[in-house]
Amino acid sequence: MTLITERIIPILHRIHENTAVLSTGHAGLMSGDAGLRLFTYQYNKYFNQSLAVPVDATVLEDLVAVAYRLESATFCDGKAGVNWFFNYLNREDVISQDDLDFICDDNDEVAARAVEMTEYNNYDYLHGGTGVFYGLLYGEPNKNKPYFDRFFSLLTNLVNESPGKDILPYFAMEEYGLKLGEVNLSLSHGISSVLKFCMECIRRKVCTKDAGHLAAKIAEYLYQNHSDGSAGSYFTSIISGKPDFSPSRMAWCYGDLSIGYILLQYGLLTGEHKFRKLALEVLHHTIQRRNYRNEIVSDAGICHGTSGIAHIYNRLSTTYQLSEFESARDYWMDQTLIKIEGANWRDGYKKYNGYLKVHEEDHALLEGSAGIGLVLLSHISSDFNWDYLLMLH
C-alpha cells in the first residue's frame, strides 16, 4: 500500500460515516441524495465486495419517492440527473431493467422540459438543455430522438443569432438571457460542454450529422481564440469583445484544464492533429500553475477545488497513459488531502463560499465531500465509470 493510499483510506471511511444514512431532503445528482448514494455505491464496491446489494434497497426507494417530487428537470439538481444515476446502477447490474423503466418512465417529459428550456435560450450543462440531453444519451436516446432533433435545431438557431453566425452566444444563468457578442468557453456552462455533448452524440450515433457540424464549429472557434499562455492561461473564461485578456482559473468548471481535456478528446475522435497538438500544449502549460491565489483554488471540492483538478490529471495519466501529468496529479491530490486532513470532520467537510467569504458544510457531489470521496476512490481503484457526469469519460 502506498503512502498516499494510507492517507486516503481513513478519509474515505470518514466520508462514508458522514453520508451513508444522510439525507439532504433533495434528490439531485450534483447537490443532493443521488450524489450521496453514488458515493455509497462506489465505496461499497471497493471496500465491501461481499455485499449482495451495494446500496440499500430502502434507501433507493426513498430516493425514488423524493425524486418524483422534483420540480426541476436539470442534470445538476433535477430529474435528468436522478434518472442518469439509476441508469448507471442498471449498467452496474444493481437494479433491473424493469425497475429502471419504472423509475425513468418520465424521460419524454424530461426531454420536453429540456426543449422548453432551450426555447428560452438556456442550453447550459449543469442547469439547462445540454445537461438533460447528455444524461439521456447514457440510456436509450433513440426513444427520445424527436426531442434530440428539436434540440439541435434550437442550437443551430442560436448560432445563427450570434453576431458572426459562427458560435453559440453566452447564456447568462443569473439573468436568464443571452449576451449576444459574448461567448462562455467553460465546461460547466459554456461551449466546451456542448462540444463534449456533440462528441457523445457521434459515438452513440444520434443526430450524427448535426452533432458533427456543430462540434467542428466549436472546436474551430476554440482553436481560433486561444492565446499563447503568456498572460497566465491560453483561454479566458468568457470572450466579451474587450481588448484586455483575462486569464481563467484552474478548475473542472472553467479554464484551460477542462477545455484542453475536451479538445484532446475531440482531436483523438476526429484524427485532426492540430486540435490534439494545441490541447497537449495547453495541458502541459497547466502543470506549472500551482499558485493558489492566481488560480482561485480555495477548497477541495470537484467543481472549482483541488480534487477536480487532481481527477483530470489522474484521467490524463491513467486513461490516456500520459505519464508527464503524474507529477501534477500527485501534487493536487496531496493538496486535496492536506485540505481535508485539516478539516473539522465532526461537523462535516466545509467548502468555501466565495460570495459570502465563509466556509460552510457541504456533503454533496459537485462541491462537497461525496464528490471528493469519488475522486479519492478513483485514485486508488482506477475506476472512472462514474465520471460520465463530469463529461470526462
C-alpha positions as CSV (number, residue, x, y, z in Angstrom):
1,M,0.0,0.0,0.0
2,T,1.4,3.4,-1.0
3,L,1.7,6.3,1.5
4,I,-0.9,8.3,-0.4
5,T,-3.3,5.3,-0.2
6,E,-2.7,5.1,3.5
7,R,-3.8,8.7,3.8
8,I,-6.8,8.3,1.6
9,I,-8.4,5.3,3.2
10,P,-9.3,6.8,6.6
11,I,-10.7,9.8,4.8
12,L,-13.0,7.6,2.7
13,H,-14.2,5.8,5.8
14,R,-15.0,9.2,7.5
15,I,-16.9,10.4,4.4
16,H,-18.9,7.2,4.4
17,E,-19.7,7.5,8.1
18,N,-21.0,11.1,7.5
19,T,-23.0,10.3,4.4
20,A,-24.2,6.7,4.4
21,V,-27.6,7.4,6.0
22,L,-27.6,11.2,5.5
23,S,-30.5,12.7,3.5
24,T,-30.3,16.3,2.3
25,G,-34.1,16.3,1.6
26,H,-33.3,16.9,-2.0
27,A,-32.9,14.2,-4.7
28,G,-30.5,15.9,-7.1
29,L,-27.4,14.2,-8.5
30,M,-24.9,17.0,-8.1
31,S,-26.4,18.7,-5.0
32,G,-28.5,16.1,-3.2
33,D,-29.1,12.5,-2.3
34,A,-28.5,10.8,-5.6
35,G,-24.9,12.0,-5.4
36,L,-24.6,10.7,-1.8
37,R,-25.9,7.3,-2.9
38,L,-23.5,7.2,-5.8
39,F,-20.6,7.7,-3.4
40,T,-22.0,5.0,-1.1
41,Y,-22.3,2.6,-4.1
42,Q,-18.7,3.2,-5.2
43,Y,-17.4,2.9,-1.6
44,N,-19.1,-0.4,-1.1
45,K,-18.0,-1.6,-4.5
46,Y,-14.4,-1.1,-3.4
47,F,-14.4,-1.9,0.3
48,N,-17.3,-4.3,0.8
49,Q,-17.3,-6.5,-2.3
50,S,-19.0,-9.3,-0.4
51,L,-22.2,-7.3,0.0
52,A,-25.1,-8.8,-2.1
53,V,-26.5,-5.3,-2.6
54,P,-24.0,-2.4,-2.5
55,V,-26.8,0.1,-2.0
56,D,-29.7,-0.5,0.5
57,A,-33.0,-1.0,-1.4
58,T,-34.9,1.0,1.1
59,V,-32.6,4.0,0.6
60,L,-33.1,3.8,-3.1
61,E,-36.9,3.6,-2.8
62,D,-36.8,6.7,-0.6
63,L,-34.7,8.4,-3.3
64,V,-37.2,7.5,-6.0
65,A,-40.1,8.9,-3.9
66,V,-38.3,12.2,-3.3
67,A,-37.3,12.4,-7.0
68,Y,-40.9,12.2,-8.2
69,R,-41.5,15.5,-6.3
70,L,-38.7,17.3,-8.1
71,E,-39.8,20.4,-9.9
72,S,-36.6,20.7,-11.8
73,A,-35.6,18.6,-14.9
74,T,-31.9,19.6,-15.0
75,F,-28.9,17.3,-14.8
76,C,-27.4,19.0,-11.8
77,D,-30.4,19.4,-9.5
78,G,-33.4,17.7,-11.3
79,K,-34.9,14.5,-12.6
80,A,-32.5,14.1,-15.5
81,G,-29.6,13.7,-13.1
82,V,-31.5,11.2,-10.9
83,N,-32.5,9.2,-14.0
84,W,-28.9,9.1,-15.1
85,F,-27.9,7.7,-11.6
86,F,-30.4,4.9,-11.9
87,N,-29.2,4.2,-15.5
88,Y,-25.7,3.9,-14.0
89,L,-26.9,1.4,-11.4
90,N,-28.6,-0.6,-14.1
91,R,-25.4,-0.8,-16.1
92,E,-23.6,-1.9,-13.0
93,D,-26.3,-4.7,-12.6
94,V,-27.6,-3.3,-9.3
95,I,-31.2,-2.7,-10.5
96,S,-33.2,-4.5,-13.1
97,Q,-34.3,-3.1,-16.5
98,D,-37.9,-3.3,-15.3
99,D,-37.1,-1.2,-12.2
100,L,-35.2,1.3,-14.4
101,D,-38.1,1.6,-16.9
102,F,-40.5,2.3,-14.0
103,I,-38.2,5.0,-12.4
104,C,-37.4,6.6,-15.8
105,D,-40.9,6.4,-17.3
106,D,-40.8,10.2,-17.5
107,N,-37.9,10.6,-19.9
108,D,-40.1,12.0,-22.6
109,E,-41.4,14.6,-20.1
110,V,-37.8,15.4,-19.0
111,A,-36.8,15.8,-22.7
112,A,-39.7,18.0,-23.4
113,R,-38.8,20.2,-20.4
114,A,-35.2,20.5,-21.8
115,V,-36.5,21.6,-25.2
116,E,-38.6,24.2,-23.4
117,M,-35.5,25.5,-21.5
118,T,-33.6,25.7,-24.8
119,E,-36.5,27.6,-26.4
120,Y,-35.7,30.2,-23.8
121,N,-32.1,30.0,-24.9
122,N,-30.9,28.0,-21.9
123,Y,-28.5,25.4,-23.3
124,D,-26.4,25.3,-20.0
125,Y,-24.9,22.0,-19.0
126,L,-25.5,22.0,-15.2
127,H,-28.8,23.9,-15.3
128,G,-30.2,23.7,-18.9
129,G,-30.8,21.7,-22.0
130,T,-27.4,20.3,-22.8
131,G,-27.1,18.6,-19.4
132,V,-30.5,16.9,-19.8
133,F,-29.8,15.6,-23.3
134,Y,-26.3,14.5,-22.2
135,G,-27.9,12.5,-19.4
136,L,-30.5,10.9,-21.8
137,L,-27.6,9.8,-24.1
138,Y,-26.5,7.4,-21.4
139,G,-29.7,5.4,-21.7
140,E,-31.7,4.7,-24.8
141,P,-31.6,8.0,-26.6
142,N,-33.3,6.8,-29.8
143,K,-36.5,6.6,-27.7
144,N,-36.3,10.4,-27.4
145,K,-35.0,11.1,-31.0
146,P,-37.5,13.7,-31.9
147,Y,-36.5,15.8,-28.9
148,F,-32.8,15.5,-29.8
149,D,-33.7,16.7,-33.4
150,R,-35.5,19.7,-31.9
151,F,-32.7,20.5,-29.5
152,F,-30.1,20.6,-32.3
153,S,-32.5,22.8,-34.4
154,L,-32.7,25.2,-31.5
155,L,-28.9,25.2,-31.0
156,T,-28.5,26.0,-34.7
157,N,-30.9,28.9,-34.4
158,L,-28.8,30.2,-31.5
159,V,-25.6,30.1,-33.6
160,N,-27.4,32.0,-36.3
161,E,-28.4,34.7,-33.8
162,S,-24.8,35.3,-32.9
163,P,-23.1,38.4,-34.5
164,G,-20.8,36.3,-36.7
165,K,-23.3,33.4,-37.1
166,D,-20.4,31.1,-36.1
167,I,-20.8,30.2,-32.4
168,L,-23.3,29.8,-29.5
169,P,-23.7,33.1,-27.7
170,Y,-23.3,33.3,-23.9
171,F,-26.4,32.3,-21.9
172,A,-26.1,34.1,-18.5
173,M,-27.9,32.0,-15.9
174,E,-28.0,34.9,-13.4
175,E,-30.0,37.0,-15.8
176,Y,-31.6,34.0,-17.6
177,G,-30.9,35.6,-21.0
178,L,-28.4,35.7,-23.9
179,K,-25.5,38.1,-24.0
180,L,-25.1,38.5,-27.7
181,G,-21.5,39.2,-28.7
182,E,-20.2,37.2,-25.7
183,V,-19.2,33.5,-25.5
184,N,-18.7,31.3,-22.5
185,L,-16.0,28.8,-23.1
186,S,-16.4,26.7,-20.0
187,L,-17.2,23.0,-19.4
188,S,-19.8,23.7,-16.7
189,H,-21.9,26.3,-18.5
190,G,-20.4,27.1,-21.9
191,I,-19.5,25.8,-25.4
192,S,-17.0,23.2,-24.2
193,S,-19.8,21.2,-22.7
194,V,-21.7,21.4,-26.0
195,L,-18.6,20.1,-27.8
196,K,-18.5,17.2,-25.4
197,F,-22.2,16.5,-25.9
198,C,-21.8,16.5,-29.6
199,M,-18.9,14.0,-29.4
200,E,-21.1,11.7,-27.3
201,C,-23.9,12.0,-29.9
202,I,-21.4,11.0,-32.6
203,R,-20.3,8.0,-30.5
204,R,-23.9,7.0,-29.8
205,K,-25.0,7.6,-33.5
206,V,-27.6,10.1,-32.5
207,C,-28.1,13.2,-34.8
208,T,-24.6,12.4,-36.1
209,K,-24.6,15.0,-39.0
210,D,-25.9,17.9,-36.8
211,A,-23.6,16.9,-34.0
212,G,-20.5,16.7,-36.2
213,H,-21.3,20.1,-37.8
214,L,-21.7,21.9,-34.5
215,A,-18.7,20.1,-32.9
216,A,-16.5,21.3,-35.8
217,K,-17.7,24.9,-35.3
218,I,-17.0,24.9,-31.6
219,A,-13.6,23.2,-31.9
220,E,-12.5,25.7,-34.6
221,Y,-13.8,28.6,-32.5
222,L,-11.7,27.5,-29.6
223,Y,-8.7,27.0,-31.8
224,Q,-9.0,30.5,-33.3
225,N,-9.5,32.1,-29.9
226,H,-6.6,30.8,-27.8
227,S,-3.6,33.0,-26.6
228,D,0.0,31.9,-26.2
229,G,-0.4,31.4,-22.5
230,S,1.9,34.3,-21.5
231,A,-0.9,36.1,-19.6
232,G,-1.4,33.1,-17.4
233,S,-3.7,30.9,-19.5
234,Y,-4.5,30.0,-23.1
235,F,-8.2,30.6,-22.8
236,T,-10.2,33.2,-21.0
237,S,-13.5,32.3,-19.3
238,I,-15.8,34.5,-21.3
239,I,-15.0,36.2,-24.6
240,S,-16.6,39.6,-24.4
241,G,-15.0,41.6,-27.2
242,K,-13.0,43.7,-24.7
243,P,-9.3,44.1,-25.7
244,D,-7.9,43.0,-22.3
245,F,-7.3,39.3,-21.9
246,S,-8.5,38.0,-18.5
247,P,-6.8,34.7,-17.6
248,S,-9.0,31.8,-16.5
249,R,-8.7,29.8,-13.3
250,M,-7.5,26.2,-12.7
251,A,-10.6,24.1,-12.2
252,W,-13.0,21.5,-13.6
253,C,-15.7,24.1,-14.2
254,Y,-13.8,26.8,-16.0
255,G,-10.4,27.2,-17.6
256,D,-7.6,25.6,-19.6
257,L,-7.5,22.3,-17.8
258,S,-11.0,21.1,-18.8
259,I,-11.1,22.9,-22.1
260,G,-7.7,21.3,-23.1
261,Y,-9.0,17.9,-22.0
262,I,-12.1,18.2,-24.2
263,L,-10.1,19.5,-27.1
264,L,-7.7,16.5,-26.7
265,Q,-10.7,14.1,-26.9
266,Y,-12.0,15.9,-30.0
267,G,-8.6,15.6,-31.7
268,L,-8.4,11.9,-30.9
269,L,-12.0,11.3,-32.1
270,T,-11.6,13.1,-35.4
271,G,-7.9,12.5,-36.0
272,E,-7.3,16.2,-36.6
273,H,-3.8,16.7,-35.4
274,K,-4.0,20.5,-34.9
275,F,-6.5,20.1,-32.1
276,R,-4.6,17.3,-30.3
277,K,-1.4,19.4,-30.6
278,L,-3.0,22.5,-29.2
279,A,-4.7,20.5,-26.4
280,L,-1.4,19.0,-25.3
281,E,0.3,22.3,-25.4
282,V,-2.4,23.8,-23.2
283,L,-2.5,20.9,-20.8
284,H,1.3,20.9,-20.4
285,H,1.2,24.6,-19.6
286,T,-1.2,23.9,-16.8
287,I,1.3,21.8,-14.9
288,Q,3.2,24.9,-13.9
289,R,0.1,26.6,-12.5
290,R,0.3,26.0,-8.7
291,N,-0.3,29.4,-7.2
292,Y,-3.5,29.2,-5.1
293,R,-4.2,32.9,-5.2
294,N,-3.7,33.2,-9.0
295,E,-5.6,30.1,-9.8
296,I,-8.5,30.8,-7.4
297,V,-8.4,27.4,-5.7
298,S,-10.0,27.8,-2.3
299,D,-11.2,24.4,-1.2
300,A,-11.1,20.7,-2.1
301,G,-14.3,20.2,-4.0
302,I,-14.7,18.9,-7.5
303,C,-16.2,21.9,-9.2
304,H,-13.6,24.5,-8.6
305,G,-11.3,22.9,-6.0
306,T,-8.2,20.7,-5.8
307,S,-10.0,17.3,-6.2
308,G,-11.5,18.2,-9.6
309,I,-8.0,19.3,-10.8
310,A,-6.4,16.1,-9.4
311,H,-9.1,14.0,-11.1
312,I,-8.5,15.4,-14.6
313,Y,-4.7,14.8,-14.2
314,N,-5.5,11.3,-13.0
315,R,-7.6,10.7,-16.1
316,L,-4.8,12.0,-18.4
317,S,-2.1,9.9,-16.7
318,T,-4.2,6.8,-16.3
319,T,-6.7,6.6,-19.2
320,Y,-4.5,8.2,-21.8
321,Q,-1.2,6.9,-20.3
322,L,0.4,10.4,-20.4
323,S,3.0,10.0,-17.7
324,E,4.0,13.6,-17.9
325,F,0.9,14.5,-15.9
326,E,1.6,12.2,-13.0
327,S,3.5,14.8,-11.0
328,A,0.6,17.3,-11.4
329,R,-1.8,14.6,-10.3
330,D,0.2,13.8,-7.2
331,Y,0.7,17.4,-6.3
332,W,-3.1,18.3,-6.5
333,M,-4.0,15.0,-4.7
334,D,-1.6,15.9,-1.9
335,Q,-3.2,19.4,-1.7
336,T,-6.6,17.8,-1.6
337,L,-5.6,15.6,1.3
338,I,-4.0,18.5,3.2
339,K,-7.2,20.5,2.9
340,I,-9.3,17.5,4.1
341,E,-6.9,16.4,6.8
342,G,-7.2,19.8,8.4
343,A,-11.0,19.9,8.3
344,N,-13.2,19.5,11.4
345,W,-14.8,16.2,10.4
346,R,-17.1,16.2,13.5
347,D,-19.1,18.9,11.6
348,G,-18.5,17.5,8.2
349,Y,-16.4,18.9,5.3
350,K,-16.7,22.6,4.7
351,K,-16.5,24.2,1.2
352,Y,-15.6,27.8,0.7
353,N,-18.5,30.1,-0.3
354,G,-16.8,32.7,-2.4
355,Y,-19.9,35.0,-2.3
356,L,-20.2,35.1,1.4
357,K,-16.5,34.6,2.1
358,V,-17.1,31.8,4.6
359,H,-16.6,28.1,4.9
360,E,-19.8,26.1,5.1
361,E,-20.8,22.4,5.4
362,D,-21.4,20.5,2.2
363,H,-21.8,16.8,1.7
364,A,-22.9,16.9,-1.9
365,L,-21.2,15.7,-5.1
366,L,-20.3,18.8,-7.0
367,E,-18.8,20.9,-4.2
368,G,-18.8,18.7,-1.2
369,S,-17.4,15.6,0.5
370,A,-19.3,12.9,-1.6
371,G,-17.6,14.2,-4.8
372,I,-14.2,14.4,-3.1
373,G,-14.8,10.8,-2.0
374,L,-15.5,9.7,-5.5
375,V,-12.2,11.3,-6.7
376,L,-10.3,9.6,-3.9
377,L,-11.8,6.2,-4.8
378,S,-10.8,6.6,-8.5
379,H,-7.3,7.5,-7.4
380,I,-6.8,4.2,-5.5
381,S,-9.0,1.9,-7.8
382,S,-8.7,3.4,-11.3
383,D,-12.5,3.0,-11.6
384,F,-13.6,6.1,-13.5
385,N,-17.0,4.8,-14.7
386,W,-18.9,7.3,-12.5
387,D,-17.3,10.5,-14.1
388,Y,-19.6,10.4,-17.1
389,L,-21.5,13.0,-15.1
390,L,-18.4,15.3,-15.2
391,M,-18.1,14.9,-19.0
392,L,-14.7,13.3,-18.5
393,H,-15.3,9.7,-19.6
